[in-house]
Amino acid sequence: MPKIESHVRFLLDNGIIFEINRKVLHPLGLALEVGIHPDNSKWVSIHGVSSVDDDDEEGFLYDEETYKVGADKFKEFMKKVGSEKIALREGTLGYVVQEIDLEKEELNG
């Protein structure tokens, strides 16, 4: 993987923020907010986290075009780099995602 000059730009350009929002934050009624500087499109930052109103049952959803662009970026990243990293991790650790046993946590929490 090449050296990452701008961490937020890397996450944005490779669809990783899209995927974090889609899989983790949106179902919880949250979303990472990314800002792109109007005078310098290379300058981006994470502004914060948005949340939906308590009575908004649907929560955050991408519009069709944003979804397509984000999904395409993430698929391309996975094809170039991500799939190999995941396979290496699974081969080394025997799993990809470090799981949390929520039932055990609730009993001890």
ChimeraX commands (.cxc) that place a marker at each C-alpha (Angstrom):
marker #1 position 0.00,0.00,0.00 radius 0.5
marker #1 position 1.37,3.44,-0.86 radius 0.5
marker #1 position 2.17,5.97,1.86 radius 0.5
marker #1 position -0.97,7.81,2.96 radius 0.5
marker #1 position -0.50,11.57,2.72 radius 0.5
marker #1 position -4.01,12.61,3.79 radius 0.5
marker #1 position -5.73,10.05,5.96 radius 0.5
marker #1 position -9.25,11.40,5.53 radius 0.5
marker #1 position -8.76,11.82,1.77 radius 0.5
marker #1 position -7.57,8.20,1.59 radius 0.5
marker #1 position -10.64,6.96,3.47 radius 0.5
marker #1 position -12.95,9.07,1.31 radius 0.5
marker #1 position -11.35,8.27,-2.06 radius 0.5
marker #1 position -11.39,4.53,-1.40 radius 0.5
marker #1 position -15.00,4.34,-0.24 radius 0.5
marker #1 position -14.01,3.39,3.29 radius 0.5
marker #1 position -15.98,6.20,4.95 radius 0.5
marker #1 position -18.91,5.20,2.73 radius 0.5
marker #1 position -18.66,1.62,3.99 radius 0.5
marker #1 position -18.20,2.61,7.65 radius 0.5
marker #1 position -21.31,4.75,7.41 radius 0.5
marker #1 position -23.31,2.17,5.45 radius 0.5
marker #1 position -22.51,-0.87,7.58 radius 0.5
marker #1 position -21.88,0.50,11.06 radius 0.5
marker #1 position -23.09,4.04,11.62 radius 0.5
marker #1 position -26.23,4.40,9.47 radius 0.5
marker #1 position -28.00,1.43,11.10 radius 0.5
marker #1 position -27.33,3.11,14.46 radius 0.5
marker #1 position -28.75,6.43,13.27 radius 0.5
marker #1 position -25.29,8.02,12.95 radius 0.5
marker #1 position -23.08,9.27,10.12 radius 0.5
marker #1 position -19.53,10.60,9.80 radius 0.5
marker #1 position -19.56,14.12,8.33 radius 0.5
marker #1 position -16.79,14.86,5.85 radius 0.5
marker #1 position -15.93,18.37,4.74 radius 0.5
marker #1 position -14.08,19.24,1.54 radius 0.5
marker #1 position -12.48,22.69,1.49 radius 0.5
marker #1 position -14.04,24.75,-1.34 radius 0.5
marker #1 position -10.70,26.28,-2.38 radius 0.5
marker #1 position -8.66,23.09,-2.20 radius 0.5
marker #1 position -10.41,19.82,-2.95 radius 0.5
marker #1 position -7.38,17.91,-1.63 radius 0.5
marker #1 position -8.02,19.29,1.85 radius 0.5
marker #1 position -10.69,17.22,3.60 radius 0.5
marker #1 position -11.55,16.64,7.21 radius 0.5
marker #1 position -14.00,14.76,9.35 radius 0.5
marker #1 position -16.23,17.44,10.84 radius 0.5
marker #1 position -18.03,15.22,13.29 radius 0.5
marker #1 position -20.83,12.73,13.65 radius 0.5
marker #1 position -24.48,13.45,12.82 radius 0.5
marker #1 position -27.40,11.68,14.41 radius 0.5
marker #1 position -30.99,11.30,13.31 radius 0.5
marker #1 position -33.95,12.43,15.37 radius 0.5
marker #1 position -35.29,9.82,17.76 radius 0.5
marker #1 position -38.57,9.61,15.82 radius 0.5
marker #1 position -36.80,8.99,12.49 radius 0.5
marker #1 position -37.16,5.23,12.10 radius 0.5
marker #1 position -35.57,5.14,8.64 radius 0.5
marker #1 position -32.38,6.94,9.60 radius 0.5
marker #1 position -29.64,7.75,7.11 radius 0.5
marker #1 position -29.78,6.40,3.57 radius 0.5
marker #1 position -27.61,7.25,0.56 radius 0.5
marker #1 position -29.29,8.56,-2.55 radius 0.5
marker #1 position -28.84,6.32,-5.59 radius 0.5
marker #1 position -25.95,8.22,-7.18 radius 0.5
marker #1 position -23.98,8.64,-3.94 radius 0.5
marker #1 position -24.50,4.96,-3.18 radius 0.5
marker #1 position -23.20,3.91,-6.61 radius 0.5
marker #1 position -20.12,6.14,-6.40 radius 0.5
marker #1 position -19.26,5.04,-2.86 radius 0.5
marker #1 position -19.84,1.35,-3.60 radius 0.5
marker #1 position -17.73,1.52,-6.77 radius 0.5
marker #1 position -14.86,3.18,-4.90 radius 0.5
marker #1 position -14.98,0.58,-2.14 radius 0.5
marker #1 position -15.19,-2.35,-4.57 radius 0.5
marker #1 position -12.16,-1.03,-6.46 radius 0.5
marker #1 position -10.21,-0.61,-3.22 radius 0.5
marker #1 position -11.08,-4.15,-2.17 radius 0.5
marker #1 position -10.01,-5.50,-5.54 radius 0.5
marker #1 position -6.66,-3.66,-5.44 radius 0.5
marker #1 position -5.71,-3.92,-1.77 radius 0.5
marker #1 position -8.45,-4.92,0.65 radius 0.5
marker #1 position -9.11,-8.52,-0.35 radius 0.5
marker #1 position -5.44,-9.40,0.00 radius 0.5
marker #1 position -5.25,-7.74,3.44 radius 0.5
marker #1 position -8.36,-9.59,4.61 radius 0.5
marker #1 position -7.05,-12.93,3.37 radius 0.5
marker #1 position -3.72,-12.34,5.13 radius 0.5
marker #1 position -5.46,-11.44,8.38 radius 0.5
marker #1 position -7.74,-14.46,8.21 radius 0.5
marker #1 position -4.80,-16.72,7.43 radius 0.5
marker #1 position -2.79,-15.33,10.33 radius 0.5
marker #1 position -5.50,-14.97,12.97 radius 0.5
marker #1 position -8.15,-17.40,11.79 radius 0.5
marker #1 position -10.74,-14.61,11.65 radius 0.5
marker #1 position -11.26,-11.26,9.96 radius 0.5
marker #1 position -13.33,-9.30,12.47 radius 0.5
marker #1 position -12.60,-9.40,16.17 radius 0.5
marker #1 position -16.02,-10.30,17.58 radius 0.5
marker #1 position -17.71,-9.05,20.73 radius 0.5
marker #1 position -19.87,-11.49,22.67 radius 0.5
marker #1 position -22.69,-9.11,23.56 radius 0.5
marker #1 position -24.53,-11.61,25.76 radius 0.5
marker #1 position -21.41,-12.21,27.86 radius 0.5
marker #1 position -20.74,-8.45,28.06 radius 0.5
marker #1 position -24.32,-7.78,29.25 radius 0.5
marker #1 position -24.02,-10.40,32.00 radius 0.5
marker #1 position -20.75,-8.97,33.30 radius 0.5
marker #1 position -21.50,-5.29,32.63 radius 0.5
marker link #1:1,2 radius 0.2
marker link #1:2,3 radius 0.2
marker link #1:3,4 radius 0.2
marker link #1:4,5 radius 0.2
marker link #1:5,6 radius 0.2
marker link #1:6,7 radius 0.2
marker link #1:7,8 radius 0.2
marker link #1:8,9 radius 0.2
marker link #1:9,10 radius 0.2
marker link #1:10,11 radius 0.2
marker link #1:11,12 radius 0.2
marker link #1:12,13 radius 0.2
marker link #1:13,14 radius 0.2
marker link #1:14,15 radius 0.2
marker link #1:15,16 radius 0.2
marker link #1:16,17 radius 0.2
marker link #1:17,18 radius 0.2
marker link #1:18,19 radius 0.2
marker link #1:19,20 radius 0.2
marker link #1:20,21 radius 0.2
marker link #1:21,22 radius 0.2
marker link #1:22,23 radius 0.2
marker link #1:23,24 radius 0.2
marker link #1:24,25 radius 0.2
marker link #1:25,26 radius 0.2
marker link #1:26,27 radius 0.2
marker link #1:27,28 radius 0.2
marker link #1:28,29 radius 0.2
marker link #1:29,30 radius 0.2
marker link #1:30,31 radius 0.2
marker link #1:31,32 radius 0.2
marker link #1:32,33 radius 0.2
marker link #1:33,34 radius 0.2
marker link #1:34,35 radius 0.2
marker link #1:35,36 radius 0.2
marker link #1:36,37 radius 0.2
marker link #1:37,38 radius 0.2
marker link #1:38,39 radius 0.2
marker link #1:39,40 radius 0.2
marker link #1:40,41 radius 0.2
marker link #1:41,42 radius 0.2
marker link #1:42,43 radius 0.2
marker link #1:43,44 radius 0.2
marker link #1:44,45 radius 0.2
marker link #1:45,46 radius 0.2
marker link #1:46,47 radius 0.2
marker link #1:47,48 radius 0.2
marker link #1:48,49 radius 0.2
marker link #1:49,50 radius 0.2
marker link #1:50,51 radius 0.2
marker link #1:51,52 radius 0.2
marker link #1:52,53 radius 0.2
marker link #1:53,54 radius 0.2
marker link #1:54,55 radius 0.2
marker link #1:55,56 radius 0.2
marker link #1:56,57 radius 0.2
marker link #1:57,58 radius 0.2
marker link #1:58,59 radius 0.2
marker link #1:59,60 radius 0.2
marker link #1:60,61 radius 0.2
marker link #1:61,62 radius 0.2
marker link #1:62,63 radius 0.2
marker link #1:63,64 radius 0.2
marker link #1:64,65 radius 0.2
marker link #1:65,66 radius 0.2
marker link #1:66,67 radius 0.2
marker link #1:67,68 radius 0.2
marker link #1:68,69 radius 0.2
marker link #1:69,70 radius 0.2
marker link #1:70,71 radius 0.2
marker link #1:71,72 radius 0.2
marker link #1:72,73 radius 0.2
marker link #1:73,74 radius 0.2
marker link #1:74,75 radius 0.2
marker link #1:75,76 radius 0.2
marker link #1:76,77 radius 0.2
marker link #1:77,78 radius 0.2
marker link #1:78,79 radius 0.2
marker link #1:79,80 radius 0.2
marker link #1:80,81 radius 0.2
marker link #1:81,82 radius 0.2
marker link #1:82,83 radius 0.2
marker link #1:83,84 radius 0.2
marker link #1:84,85 radius 0.2
marker link #1:85,86 radius 0.2
marker link #1:86,87 radius 0.2
marker link #1:87,88 radius 0.2
marker link #1:88,89 radius 0.2
marker link #1:89,90 radius 0.2
marker link #1:90,91 radius 0.2
marker link #1:91,92 radius 0.2
marker link #1:92,93 radius 0.2
marker link #1:93,94 radius 0.2
marker link #1:94,95 radius 0.2
marker link #1:95,96 radius 0.2
marker link #1:96,97 radius 0.2
marker link #1:97,98 radius 0.2
marker link #1:98,99 radius 0.2
marker link #1:99,100 radius 0.2
marker link #1:100,101 radius 0.2
marker link #1:101,102 radius 0.2
marker link #1:102,103 radius 0.2
marker link #1:103,104 radius 0.2
marker link #1:104,105 radius 0.2
marker link #1:105,106 radius 0.2
marker link #1:106,107 radius 0.2
marker link #1:107,108 radius 0.2
marker link #1:108,109 radius 0.2
view
